[in-house]
Amino acid sequence: MQVDSMESIDIPGTFEIVGTLGTFLSFGDLIWRLTQFASEIIYHRDKYDNIRQIAELTFSGCFWTVAVLVIQIFTRIYTENFADLCDLAWKCFLFVPLYCLVQWHNSNSLYSTTIGLRKSRGLDCGTSLANSFFYGYLNIILANKGDGNKGIVERIQDFESTEHIEIPVKKLFILLPKSLYSHPLFNDCSENIIKIHNLEFIIRDRAGTTNRHYSNTVYKLLPKKYFVVAEAATPLLTFYETIKHNGDLRCFAPEVFDKFYHKLQNLLNSCPACRNLVVLVPYN
């Protein structure tokens, strides 16, 4: 009885159904990727270094998509079954709108990025880095918390009195390099930048560490002898160093930078105590 049951199964027909379904899904996936590729170029071109980077993101992991389509097309051409090829082609085109509709529903936006960062609701890497930088550092060192540590404006004023200089903009300048890399000290990259001294330390017990020190550095800009308190965003440097150990992350750098910058700006703007104490300086 078991043998008879197995013999009753139409093996060729089953393979044909599976192959056709695989072709539909593969063709739909390819069209969807092409749609995403076009939308990234039209709406988000400024977030990438070049079009090749967009292509690598959009078409990464589509080996089996292409493989299934090539096998199906080549098989029908090899057997000269052109009528079946045409029949399959128009059925694929009929299937595409349904596939794209499902993908659009899952992504919440037709123009969402293929890597999903724009629809991750704050759980993406760039946003997380910005939250960590703000709540774990800036929120500690900028405003006076009434715990015996001075805010950045008071510490700048004390520095002016001690060093007999004037720092015209009493804010923290945070440099945001789109390359993600920053030198250990700014005077390492230009003769027109001179490191002076650190402002007074902020000392706090935090996360099991006693007397943790937080510091900020004053630089002199030549030739006008303009003094500023400046530093680069360390989370971007951390991500840069992570890329060195995991090259697959490199293609995500523009999106991570963009999310980090905008989230950090939003956090600063929404915090009355910190709003006017920082100048973000993005640069290439």
C-alpha positions in Angstrom: 0.0 0.0 0.0 2.8 2.4 0.8 4.5 1.7 -2.5 1.3 2.4 -4.4 0.9 5.7 -2.5 4.4 6.8 -3.5 3.8 5.8 -7.1 0.6 7.9 -7.2 2.6 11.1 -6.5 3.4 13.1 -9.7 7.1 13.8 -9.1 7.7 15.8 -12.3 4.5 17.8 -11.6 5.6 18.6 -8.1 9.0 19.8 -9.2 7.4 21.9 -11.9 5.1 23.6 -9.3 8.0 24.2 -6.9 10.2 25.5 -9.8 7.4 27.9 -11.0 6.8 29.1 -7.5 10.5 29.7 -7.0 10.6 31.6 -10.2 7.7 33.8 -9.2 9.4 34.6 -5.8 12.8 35.2 -7.4 11.4 37.5 -10.1 9.4 39.4 -7.6 12.5 39.8 -5.3 14.6 41.0 -8.2 12.0 43.6 -9.2 11.6 44.7 -5.6 15.4 45.1 -5.3 15.5 47.2 -8.5 12.7 49.4 -7.1 14.7 49.9 -3.9 17.8 50.6 -5.9 16.0 53.3 -7.8 14.5 54.8 -4.7 17.8 55.0 -2.9 19.3 56.8 -5.8 16.4 59.3 -6.1 15.7 59.9 -2.5 18.8 59.1 -0.5 21.7 59.5 -2.9 23.5 62.0 -0.5 23.9 59.2 2.1 26.2 57.2 0.0 29.7 57.7 -1.4 28.8 56.3 -4.9 26.2 54.3 -6.8 28.3 51.1 -6.5 27.7 51.3 -2.7 24.0 51.5 -3.2 24.1 48.5 -5.6 26.1 46.4 -3.1 23.5 47.2 -0.4 20.5 46.6 -2.5 21.6 43.4 -4.2 23.5 41.8 -1.4 22.4 38.2 -0.7 20.5 37.8 -4.0 22.6 34.9 -5.4 19.8 32.4 -5.2 17.3 34.9 -6.7 19.5 35.2 -9.8 20.4 31.5 -9.8 16.8 30.3 -9.9 15.9 32.7 -12.7 19.0 31.8 -14.8 18.2 28.0 -14.4 14.5 28.5 -15.4 15.3 30.6 -18.4 18.3 28.6 -19.6 16.3 25.3 -19.3 13.5 26.6 -21.5 16.0 28.1 -24.0 18.0 24.9 -24.1 14.9 22.8 -24.8 13.6 25.4 -27.2 10.4 25.6 -25.2 9.9 29.3 -26.0 6.1 29.2 -25.6 6.5 28.0 -22.0 9.1 30.7 -21.5 6.7 33.5 -22.7 3.9 32.0 -20.6 6.1 32.0 -17.5 7.3 35.5 -18.2 3.8 37.1 -18.2 2.7 35.1 -15.2 5.8 36.5 -13.4 4.8 40.1 -14.3 1.3 39.4 -13.0 2.8 38.2 -9.7 5.1 41.2 -9.2 2.5 43.7 -7.9 1.4 41.2 -5.2 4.9 40.5 -4.1 5.8 44.3 -4.0 2.6 45.0 -2.1 3.6 42.5 0.6 7.1 43.9 0.8 5.8 47.4 1.0 3.4 46.5 3.8 6.2 44.8 5.7 8.6 47.7 5.3 6.0 50.4 6.1 7.4 52.6 3.3 8.0 52.0 -0.3 11.2 54.1 -0.1 12.6 52.5 3.0 16.2 51.4 2.8 17.1 47.9 2.0 19.1 47.5 5.2 16.1 48.4 7.3 17.7 51.2 9.3 15.1 53.8 8.5 12.2 51.7 9.8 13.9 50.3 12.9 12.1 52.7 15.3 15.3 53.7 17.2 16.9 50.3 17.5 19.4 50.9 14.7 23.1 51.3 15.4 23.3 55.0 14.7 20.4 56.0 16.9 21.7 53.7 19.7 25.1 55.3 19.5 23.6 58.8 19.7 21.5 57.8 22.7 24.5 56.4 24.5 26.6 59.4 23.7 24.0 61.8 25.0 22.8 60.1 28.1 26.1 58.5 29.0 28.3 61.5 28.4 26.9 64.9 27.2 24.1 64.9 29.7 26.7 64.5 32.4 29.2 67.1 31.4 27.2 69.9 29.9 24.7 71.3 32.5 25.1 71.9 36.2 23.4 69.1 38.0 23.7 70.6 41.4 25.9 67.8 42.7 29.1 69.9 43.2 30.2 69.6 39.6 30.1 72.7 37.4 28.5 72.9 34.0 30.5 73.5 30.9 29.8 77.3 30.8 31.1 77.7 34.4 34.2 75.6 33.7 34.9 77.6 30.6 34.6 80.8 32.6 37.0 79.5 35.3 39.5 78.5 32.5 39.3 82.0 31.1 40.1 83.5 34.5 42.9 81.1 35.2 44.6 81.3 31.8 43.8 85.0 31.1 42.2 84.2 27.7 38.8 84.6 26.1 36.8 81.8 24.7 34.1 83.7 22.7 31.7 80.8 22.2 31.1 79.1 25.5 29.9 75.9 24.1 31.3 72.4 23.3 32.1 72.0 19.6 31.6 68.4 18.6 33.1 67.4 15.2 31.3 64.7 13.2 33.5 63.4 10.5 31.6 61.5 7.8 34.7 59.3 7.4 34.0 58.4 11.1 37.8 58.7 11.8 39.2 61.4 14.1 42.8 62.0 15.2 43.7 61.4 18.8 44.4 65.1 19.1 43.4 67.8 16.7 46.8 69.4 16.6 48.0 66.1 15.0 46.2 67.0 11.8 47.1 70.7 11.4 49.9 73.1 12.4 47.2 75.8 12.8 45.7 74.0 15.8 47.4 74.1 19.2 46.3 72.1 22.2 46.1 74.3 25.3 44.8 72.5 28.4 41.8 70.6 29.7 38.9 72.3 31.5 38.3 71.4 35.1 37.4 67.7 35.5 33.9 66.5 36.3 34.2 63.7 38.8 31.4 61.3 39.4 30.8 57.8 40.7 29.2 55.8 37.9 28.5 52.2 37.1 30.6 50.8 39.9 33.6 53.1 39.2 34.5 55.7 41.9 35.7 59.1 40.9 35.3 58.7 37.2 36.8 61.7 35.4 35.2 63.5 32.5 37.3 66.1 30.7 37.2 68.6 27.8 40.1 70.2 25.9 40.7 73.7 24.8 42.3 74.4 21.5 43.8 77.6 19.9 43.1 78.1 16.2 45.7 80.1 14.3 46.4 82.6 12.9 43.6 84.5 14.7 44.3 82.9 18.1 40.7 81.9 18.4 40.0 79.6 21.4 37.4 76.8 21.4 36.4 73.8 23.5 36.3 71.0 20.9 36.3 67.2 20.5 35.1 64.6 18.0 32.2 62.3 18.6 33.9 59.2 20.1 31.0 56.8 19.1 31.8 57.4 15.4 35.4 56.6 16.0 34.3 53.5 17.8 32.2 52.4 14.9 35.2 53.2 12.6 37.4 50.9 14.6 34.7 48.2 14.6 34.7 48.3 10.8 38.4 47.6 10.8 37.6 44.3 12.4 34.5 43.6 10.5 34.6 44.9 6.9 31.0 43.9 6.2 29.9 46.9 8.3 31.6 49.4 6.0 28.7 49.8 3.6 26.5 50.8 6.6 28.7 53.7 7.6 26.8 56.5 5.7 23.5 55.4 7.2 24.9 55.1 10.7 26.4 58.6 10.5 23.2 60.0 9.2 21.1 58.4 12.0 23.6 59.3 14.6 23.8 63.0 13.6 20.0 63.6 13.4 19.2 61.7 16.6 21.9 63.5 18.5 20.6 66.9 17.2 17.1 65.9 18.2 18.2 64.9 21.7 20.0 68.2 22.3 17.1 70.2 21.0 14.7 68.4 23.2 16.8 69.0 26.4 16.4 72.5 27.7 19.4 72.2 29.9 21.7 71.2 27.0 20.1 72.8 24.0 22.4 75.8 23.8 25.6 74.2 25.0 26.7 72.3 22.0 27.5 73.0 18.3 27.5 70.0 16.1 30.0 70.2 13.2 29.5 67.6 10.5 32.1 67.6 7.8 33.5 65.4 5.0 
